[in-house]
Amino acid sequence: MTQPLFLVGARGCGKTTTGKALSAALGLHFIDTDHWLQREARMTVAQIVEQEGWEGFRARESQALQAVAADSTLVATGGGMVLAQQNRCFMRERGTVIYLCAPAQVLAQRLEASPEAGLRPTLTGRGTVDEVAQILAERDAIYRETAHHIVDASLPPALIVEHVTRALAQGSAQPLCAS
């Protein structure tokens, strides 16, 4: 595989964890756009949002996507990467997009157990379970529209890697976005 592979999905779906295992299995370079962005900005996501607002963060996020997308690279994207149509089209046209799909309850449990949960500010001001359910309800259709393949992310990482590898072997759909 020479084109980039993009993992999309809500916070807590395992894009980073699965991405590392999948990149090792496929022999791809791994990069997480949130980690890359924070390193480049020398700020956490919360600090960027505090200083520049969500609009400023989303602009930086789009720039990060453009900067890291390279052949033989697996890119774990931020949960909101798909909100910008240009990002959705870029990923679909440049490579293969995998949606790591999991129920809101699974995502909330993972986020509540995550020590990094406090590094990203709330999107809705609600509790974790309510916020995840709301965000997933708003974004699920966008994730599905963007993805070439949808994989059950509630499975253990090794099984997710197996399912993604199988999906990639089957080939990918044609891009939906016009150039």
C-alpha positions in Angstrom: 0.0 0.0 0.0 1.5 3.3 -1.0 -1.5 5.7 -0.5 -2.2 7.0 3.0 -4.6 5.1 5.2 -6.9 7.4 7.4 -8.7 6.3 10.5 -11.7 8.4 11.4 -14.2 8.1 14.3 -15.3 9.6 17.5 -13.1 10.2 20.5 -12.4 6.9 22.3 -12.9 4.6 19.2 -9.3 3.6 19.3 -7.8 5.5 16.4 -4.4 5.8 18.1 -4.3 2.4 19.8 -5.5 0.5 16.8 -3.6 2.8 14.4 -0.3 1.9 16.1 -1.0 -1.9 15.9 -2.3 -1.6 12.3 0.6 0.4 11.1 3.0 -2.2 12.5 1.0 -5.0 10.8 1.0 -3.2 7.5 4.5 -1.8 7.6 3.3 1.8 7.5 4.5 4.9 9.3 2.1 6.0 12.0 1.1 9.6 12.8 -1.7 11.0 15.0 -2.9 14.4 13.8 -3.7 15.6 17.4 -0.3 14.6 18.7 1.4 16.2 15.7 -0.6 19.4 16.0 0.1 19.7 19.7 3.8 19.1 19.1 4.0 21.7 16.4 1.9 24.3 18.3 3.6 23.5 21.6 0.2 23.6 23.2 -2.5 21.1 24.2 -5.8 21.1 22.3 -7.4 22.8 25.3 -4.8 25.6 25.2 -5.3 26.1 21.5 -9.1 26.2 21.9 -8.8 28.6 24.8 -6.5 31.0 22.8 -8.0 30.6 19.3 -11.4 29.1 19.8 -12.7 25.9 18.1 -12.6 27.7 14.7 -8.8 28.3 15.1 -8.3 24.7 16.3 -10.2 23.3 13.3 -8.1 25.4 10.9 -4.9 24.0 12.5 -6.4 20.5 12.3 -6.9 20.8 8.6 -3.4 22.1 8.1 -2.1 19.1 10.2 -4.0 16.7 7.9 -2.4 18.2 4.8 1.0 18.2 6.4 1.1 14.6 7.5 -0.7 12.8 4.7 2.0 10.9 2.8 2.4 7.7 1.0 2.9 4.6 3.2 1.5 6.5 6.3 -1.4 5.6 8.5 -3.0 8.7 9.9 -5.1 8.7 13.0 -7.3 11.8 12.7 -9.0 13.9 15.4 -12.7 13.1 16.0 -13.8 16.3 14.4 -11.5 16.1 11.3 -14.5 15.1 9.2 -16.5 18.2 10.0 -14.7 20.1 7.2 -15.8 19.0 3.7 -12.4 19.7 2.3 -10.9 17.3 4.8 -13.4 14.6 3.9 -12.7 15.0 0.2 -8.9 15.2 0.8 -8.9 11.9 2.7 -11.2 10.0 0.3 -9.2 11.2 -2.8 -5.8 10.8 -1.3 -6.1 7.4 0.3 -8.4 4.9 2.0 -10.6 6.0 4.9 -11.6 3.5 7.7 -14.4 4.5 10.1 -13.8 2.9 13.5 -17.4 2.7 14.7 -18.4 2.0 18.2 -21.6 2.6 20.3 -21.7 5.7 22.4 -21.6 3.7 25.7 -18.4 2.0 24.7 -16.8 5.3 23.7 -17.9 7.0 27.0 -16.5 4.1 29.1 -13.1 4.4 27.3 -13.0 8.2 27.7 -13.8 8.0 31.4 -11.0 5.5 31.8 -8.5 7.6 29.8 -5.9 9.7 31.7 -5.8 12.1 28.7 -9.5 12.9 28.8 -8.9 16.3 30.5 -6.5 17.5 27.7 -9.4 18.1 25.4 -12.2 20.6 26.3 -15.8 19.6 26.3 -17.7 20.3 23.0 -21.1 20.5 24.6 -20.5 21.3 28.3 -22.4 18.1 29.2 -21.2 15.0 31.0 -19.1 12.4 29.1 -21.9 9.9 28.4 -24.3 12.6 27.2 -21.7 14.5 25.2 -20.5 11.3 23.4 -24.0 10.3 22.6 -24.8 13.8 21.2 -21.6 14.1 19.2 -21.9 10.6 17.8 -25.5 11.3 16.8 -24.4 14.4 15.0 -21.3 12.9 13.2 -22.1 9.2 12.6 -23.6 9.9 9.1 -20.5 12.1 8.2 -18.1 9.3 9.3 -20.1 6.8 7.2 -20.2 9.1 4.2 -16.4 9.7 4.4 -15.4 6.1 4.9 -14.4 3.5 2.3 -14.8 0.8 5.0 -16.5 0.7 8.4 -15.1 -1.5 11.1 -16.5 -2.4 14.5 -14.2 -0.6 17.0 -15.8 -2.2 20.1 -13.7 -5.3 19.3 -10.2 -5.8 20.8 -7.4 -4.1 18.8 -6.0 -7.3 17.3 -9.4 -8.2 15.9 -9.9 -4.7 14.5 -6.5 -5.0 12.8 -7.7 -8.3 11.3 -10.9 -6.8 10.1 -9.2 -3.7 8.6 -6.6 -5.8 6.8 -9.4 -8.0 5.4 -11.3 -4.9 4.2 -8.2 -3.4 2.6 -7.6 -6.7 0.7 -11.1 -6.4 -0.8 -10.3 -3.0 -2.3 -11.9 0.4 -1.8 -14.8 2.4 -3.2 -14.4 5.2 -5.7 -14.1 8.7 -4.2 -17.4 10.5 -3.8 -15.9 14.0 -4.0 -15.3 15.9 -7.2 -11.7 17.2 -7.7 
